[in-house]
């Protein structure tokens, strides 16, 4: 029992380092880049608000969202528009093994399974979480006049290809609204008031 507690506390203190991982996306208003812990917190709120009437296990979804980026403690944040996705996956797998390995074996296996579920998108909860993981930075970029898209010369087609599939699969009901917002942004126009 004491060993399990010590391992859990070691894990909890280790994952505090997620606050030190800067992401590409800037917070609303664009004053600074958000960190990965803020991103995970924001996604959890997105799930609470947007997941109410969805056929998902909300607690499982929240758990997935809170652990999905812990691997960035070791692997760092890789922007969605980055080209070297295979190296990212290998670094994240090693990070998952190390970080979740700080926990007692049963807890470690549970976290690793949920992390893998997110990565593969093989449940309704993972599909929803992946959609949120694309939606949140997309909205931040729109709020920040293109934000990191503008900084990295990312065009409309790339945004649609990289963000669209996950968002449209998770939210077919409101993907057309998001798609219109993106198209209007790249056309240099503002969406009409709701």
Secondary structure, 3 states (H helix, E strand, C coil): CHHHHHHHHHHHHHHHHHHHCEEEEECCCCCCEEEHHHHHHHHHHHHHHHCCCCCCCHHHHHHHHHHCCCCHHHHCCCCCCCCCHHHHHHHHHHHHHHHHCCCCHHHHHHHHHHHHHHHHCCCHHHHHHHHHHHHHHHHHHHHCCCHHHHHCCCCHHHHHHHHHHHHHHHCCCCHHHHHHHHHHHHCCCCCCCC
